[in-house]
Amino acid sequence: MPGPWSRSWINLVRKADCRVKGRLLLHVGLPKTGTKALQSWLVAHHRELANAGVSYAPHVIDSGQTSTLLANKHTFLVRELRRGPLTLTRMALDDPAPTVVLSNEGLSNHFDDFQPQLLAEFRALAADRDVTIVAVTRERDAWLRSYYNQSVINPPNRASELHGTSLHLDEFAEHPRVLRLLDHPSLLQAMRNAYGATRLMWLRYESGWFMSILEELGVASLASAAPLERTHESLPAWATEFVRQLNEQNVPEPARLAWLTRVQRFNSGTERADASPITALDAADVATIALARRSEAFAAGAWRDALDAFEATLAQPGVAV
């Protein structure tokens, strides 16, 4: 398969019958490649997109949500391709707009979790559209660190065995799910076949991927008036290691979430007076810090100063953290 996107090869594969009623741009991620920023931008500018014949996040009643809303990403796609039925997917694909954009990084992140018969049904539902997969990939080491950080802080659940992981980075890098996401040519070819795409836009995170997507949608003029805004800051390495140790200890989720909130507040510099209290420190909290301090990573001094500063903020009298 050719490398990341260039106009010289993007149009090589076409349906034999081009009598389609419109286009479907399926943004599949990958995770940690600006997906949340793009999804937030598409929602914020859905009216301008609609004026250009582009529909993003059409209103659908999602049984997994508490209300009808214009969601930033299409959460139903991953749920329905895993378990069915494709009720909301069908509603989205029935949108009359000339171009429909659907986005969820789970389309790549959970690709191997989808049922073959549901993927076949998806292809049938999208058969009268010209389907383009939009994928963004990132330099390996930077992506791996970012994806690892996110996997560590995600709450453990049945969505992925990597959520809430206690693996070290070197172990994480050898996990089959991670290796699958790093094998870009194989994964993108498999997704192109599974989703029935006739075109593939393979973009590099380090290049002008956002402008390439706007050009594909025919709305490049919006870029200067509405630039993409970064929506997420990763935790520093010492904080990720601290949370990883919580995962290793199987700390109950309420307590783990409280610690994660404390670390995020400390990292962002949020004024504690402006933040809602989580809980006061107790003996178990003090023991958690002590355990981290005895661990090899912190005892070696790699991040000792950061842990010292964090602990000092927790020790301030009268401060609810």
Secondary structure, 3 states (H helix, E strand, C coil): CCCCCCCCCCCCCCCCCCCCCEEEEEEEECCCCCHHHHHHHHHHCHHHHHHCCEEECCCECCCCCCCCECCCCCHHHHHHHHHCCCHHHHHHHCCCCCEEEEECCHHHHCHHHCCHHHHHHHHHHCCCEEEEEEEEECCHHHHHHHHHHHHHHCCCECCECCCCCCCCHHHHCCCHHHHHHHCHHHHHHHHHHHCCCCEEEEEECCCCHHHHHHHHHCCCCHHHHCCCCCCCCCCCHHHHHHHHHHHHCCCCHHHHHHHHHHHHHHHHCCCHHHCCCCCCCCHHHHHHHHHHHHCHHHHCCCCHHHHHHHHHHHCCCCCCC
